[in-house]
Amino acid sequence: MKTRFILIIGLFFWQLQAFTQTREISGRVIDEQGNPVTYANIWLENSVEGTSSDNEGFFRFNSSATGEGCLIVSMIGYHEVRLQAPIKEMHDLQILLREIPLNLDEVVVQAGSFILKGTSTVDRKSAVDVATTAGSEGDLIKALSLLPGAQATGTDGRLLIRGGDSSESQTYIDDMHVLSPYGATFPYQQARSRYSPFFFSGVNFSMGGFTSEYSQSLSSVLPLYTRDEAKDSKTGVSLMNVSLGGGGTKAWEKASLSFNGDYTNMDSYVRLFYPEQAKQWYRPFHSLALQKQFRYSPGEHTHFKTFFTFDRSAFNRLERPAFGESREMDFNENNLYLNSTYRTRSKSGMNWFIGAAFGWNRRRIAGAEIAGDKLSESESELHLKVKMGKRISRLFKMDAGAESFLKQYEMDYTILAPPLSPRLNHHISGIYFSGDFNLLENLLLNTSVRGEYTSLNDDIALLPRLALSYKLNDFIFSGVAGRYQQMTGNDYLIRNGALSNERNLQYLLGIYYQKDEKIFRAEAYHKDYERLPLRQQQLGYTSEGEGYSRGVDLFYNDRMFLKHWDYMVAYTFNDSRRRYLHYPVPVQPHYVTRHNASVSVRYTNFDRLRSMISITQRYASGRPYHDPNGEGFMSGCTPQLHTTDVSWTILAHKKLIIYLSASNIFGRKNIYGYHYNSTPNNAGIYERKPILLEQPQNFYVGFFLTLGKNVAYEATHF
């Protein structure tokens, strides 16, 4: 299998020789006093070409773009500069950056947040970095799993944050909730995000202590923001070894319409890289995904946006349980998401937001658990939201809002008997208020409170939050304390609709340093859980579960330690104990890994090699599991997890990007737990088999081509 991939790389090696004629872009970046601005970010819009200014403020790089382009220059603490001009005239430029005065808009309470793009910019081109970081495979969720606080994902690939399970993380697009952010997949294969990172202009990942605007999450929220406008019309196609896609944007003076489609079929991929599994597939995994966005901006502060996605996935294959009879599984899933948002600013300076989002997901599975059964699940959610915010003075800013979630869930399960058909129909309503106070010049206080009502259990909750941030030179010290809640999952509510909302109390302390392209973060956290679902004999599921999660996250990123090189190091320590679900005593949950670390190194040289090469090493300590042959509960521990991933991005032509990625290149069989036979053998031993990923290595080759545009296609599916 490795030989095949090496041969594929060799087939495209000639692309490195296809260098087109380049033009030099050069200049100097200075401030208002004429002093050089070092390590400013300079890049061409909608491309991967760019550089940083040196110690004297000078910059220089080559570009294959022709015609007119937009050169962007940004630096934390300064207003961004955008220069629209012919590429051939972008030489010996002098760029003046104007400093942003310190106020509450620029200095934010940062504990728990990891802002990849925004006012406090950590990453200037988040979509490109997501796509070109080894191990991400162009997937947003996998890229976030490399950050501190995230644990090694399990066999389903979903985010696990600071000792929480995957249900404790929620996703938002343009501040509207996403019902089903993960794409469909087959058993023991990690899922991918339904949404390409290239759809979004900003990615703000909060791993706790988030504002009271967000609820129904105990660990993290992932707000994603689409672009307010598209200035250029463009069309492009993408071809990968697993998919074919294409899309385009039609831009007008104040509006734009974008469309993208992608078809995936795993048949040839399985036959090439996993031929021993080919006979197991009666119908290979395949999916069709469609996305559309309309944007209209009649004024500088007024934006109307509609975002729509639909995808359909299906497969049919032979399932072979570790112990038990094989069965045919026929899987079909449809997923739809639509949101519309309107933002504007009144003459008085009040910012208004109105949004509506609808999510719907339906799954039908024959052979879901045993041969002959049928499972049908349908879930929908309507999210309505209104909010407002205004800076009252330099010392005070306020935000307030109200929202409601109208939720439905239906399940039908049939196995040679009348079907089991539970139904849930309920709503969640909440209001919140948040205030930012500038107590001293560098001392900021945020207080917020959320009131929430859930109809299913007739519960009213008051959820306060307090955050403090102090800036000292290049350091920021932050602390957060707050109460959060979420409804228990549908799997438990259909058994007991009166279950209480799960809650936790969070405490965070952090220190942050950022200067000259170097970023250091350290955070300590503690979470106390209560009212978790707990299965008790004779009583069924109750809300008497409890637990805690505490730990430390460390992160260091240096983008300029050597010319063309940058690296990122992340480490997470977590100590968790829970008594919930079927756990009779407090133990470390089966999905928690105590130690997690990752090191990513990237080499970028578009002047000569026209390439970006990345390598990532991941490590995680073992997961606990219950061994019925041993003493105690959850006393076993799996071996450590190790993976090495590589990626190679080639700007082969001004209109063509080639992307190659390989995960777990050494083919390590990481173990995620064990399946035990339900009955002992003749020796009284419960036999076991390891839980492994069905396809432990992933190999991707992709071509992304622009049609009728002078720069490389802004790929929607890297």
Protein Blocks (a to p, Z undefined) as FASTA:
>chain_A
ZZmmmmmmmmmmmmmmmcccddddddddddfkopacehiacddehiabdcdddfkopacd
ddfbehjdddddddehiacddddddfklmghiacddddddddfklmccfehpacfbdjbl
cbfblmlmmmmmghklopaklmmmmpghiacddfkopaceehiafklpccdeehiacfbl
cccddehiacddfbdfklpcbdcddeehiafkbghiakbccdddddfbdfbdcddddddf
kbccdddddddfkbccddddddddfklmmmmmmmmlmmmpmbdcddddddddddddfbfk
lccdddddddddddddddddfbdcdddddddddddddddddddddfkopacddddddddd
ddddehklbghiacddddddddddddddddfblkbccddddddddddddddddehiacdd
dddddddddddddddddfblmlccdddddddddfklopacddddddddddehjbccdddd
ddddddddfklmmmomkbccdddddddddddddeehiacdddddddddehiacddehklp
afkbccdddddddddddfklbghiacddddddddddddehjlfbdcddfkbcfbdcdddd
ddddfklnopacddddddddddddddfkbgcehkbccdddddddddddddfbfkbccddd
dehklopacdfbdcddfbdcfkopacddddddfblbccdddddddehiabdcddfbZZ
